[in-house]
Amino acid sequence: MTPGEKTVATVDREPFIPTTIYVRSDDTGWLVPLHRGDDPDTWRSHVHSDQPVVTATDYDPRLPEHLRDPTTGRGVMATSSSSGPPIMARMLDTLELEPGMRVLEIGTGTGYNAALLAHIVGDGLVTSVESDPALAGHARAALDTTGYQVSVITGDGAAGHPDGAPYDRVVATAAVHTVPYAWVAQTRPGGVVVVPWAPTFHPDGPLAVLTVGEDGTAQGRFVGPAHFSRYTSSASTPPRSTSCMSGGTPRGSRTAPASG
Ligand SMILES: C[S@@+](CC[C@H](N)C(=O)[O-])C[C@H]1O[C@@H](n2cnc3c(N)ncnc32)[C@H](O)[C@@H]1O
């Protein structure tokens, strides 16, 4: 077992998952709610699986209203999910975390990944930014209940969180097509930024690992595929559930593809 896999196996995901999750209907293939109270065994089987668990949804604004059907789930799309434990373990390993490191996570969601980070680096060292106030509130409560001291900030993660900088590590848990420069600027020289990168509309982009240099630029490589939902940006004009986070300027950051 890798250290990341061990962390995921040690920290229970269940206390972080809301009582209502969203699953693909066998009949229609669309996302429908599953309430823990209605079917605790199925709810638990999703939560304890290796799969992502959808925890928040919205109407797909790309569909005309008359094509949306809340009863069948047609037109409903995921806006937040707890990522699959294997990808979370891989990201933890990629970050090469050590106790005492200061970490900024962008995209708190349920708070589970923030708890995994805090489990490794220690209490009071993880800051996590979430744009959805309801999700941020849920994560704060779950982290509090489970005893992890993480600072959850409600806001647009494109700006990072300068008050806590410099960070040893910055990790984004949703895909971006442009790395906001704030993430590079708020990482100490020698520190690492890990970002699922989706340069096109398709969510299956690679995971980019960038090391920040003394000159304020970041360079790195891609370490394999990572399927992530996209960030939304309050600065962008498209509706929140379809746009991809693009806030910040790529000035000074550059990436280099992995060889081989
Ligand atoms: C894949 S989920 C994160 C999963 C989370 N790390 C967990 O352990 O549950 C991505 C999250 O990014 C959030 N998000 C999207 N755009 C954002 C933005 N601009 N700033 C901060 N958070 C954002 C979404 O609301 C969603 O909760």
PDBQT file of the ligand as one rigid body, heavy atoms in Angstrom, charges set to zero:
ROOT
HETATM    1  C1  LIG A 301     -14.642  17.287  -7.165  1.00  0.00    +0.000 C 
HETATM    2  S1  LIG A 301     -15.381  18.422  -6.050  1.00  0.00    +0.000 S 
HETATM    3  C2  LIG A 301     -14.222  18.442  -4.711  1.00  0.00    +0.000 C 
HETATM    4  C3  LIG A 301     -14.199  17.240  -3.841  1.00  0.00    +0.000 C 
HETATM    5  C4  LIG A 301     -13.637  17.516  -2.486  1.00  0.00    +0.000 C 
HETATM    6  N1  LIG A 301     -12.217  17.780  -2.499  1.00  0.00    +0.000 N 
HETATM    7  C5  LIG A 301     -14.016  16.413  -1.535  1.00  0.00    +0.000 C 
HETATM    8  O1  LIG A 301     -13.142  15.792  -0.916  1.00  0.00    +0.000 OA
HETATM    9  O2  LIG A 301     -15.223  16.182  -1.399  1.00  0.00    +0.000 OA
HETATM   10  C6  LIG A 301     -14.969  20.047  -6.736  1.00  0.00    +0.000 C 
HETATM   11  C7  LIG A 301     -15.416  21.193  -5.867  1.00  0.00    +0.000 C 
HETATM   12  O3  LIG A 301     -14.883  22.398  -6.400  1.00  0.00    +0.000 OA
HETATM   13  C8  LIG A 301     -15.803  23.410  -6.091  1.00  0.00    +0.000 C 
HETATM   14  N2  LIG A 301     -15.514  24.570  -6.958  1.00  0.00    +0.000 N 
HETATM   15  C9  LIG A 301     -15.854  24.751  -8.261  1.00  0.00    +0.000 A 
HETATM   16  N3  LIG A 301     -15.407  25.942  -8.693  1.00  0.00    +0.000 NA
HETATM   17  C10 LIG A 301     -14.760  26.517  -7.651  1.00  0.00    +0.000 A 
HETATM   18  C11 LIG A 301     -14.105  27.761  -7.478  1.00  0.00    +0.000 A 
HETATM   19  N4  LIG A 301     -14.020  28.632  -8.470  1.00  0.00    +0.000 N 
HETATM   20  N5  LIG A 301     -13.560  28.030  -6.270  1.00  0.00    +0.000 NA
HETATM   21  C12 LIG A 301     -13.647  27.138  -5.237  1.00  0.00    +0.000 A 
HETATM   22  N6  LIG A 301     -14.271  25.944  -5.352  1.00  0.00    +0.000 NA
HETATM   23  C13 LIG A 301     -14.821  25.647  -6.532  1.00  0.00    +0.000 A 
HETATM   24  C14 LIG A 301     -17.160  22.763  -6.359  1.00  0.00    +0.000 C 
HETATM   25  O4  LIG A 301     -18.217  23.460  -5.739  1.00  0.00    +0.000 OA
HETATM   26  C15 LIG A 301     -16.915  21.375  -5.802  1.00  0.00    +0.000 C 
HETATM   27  O5  LIG A 301     -17.332  21.304  -4.467  1.00  0.00    +0.000 OA
ENDROOT
TORSDOF 0
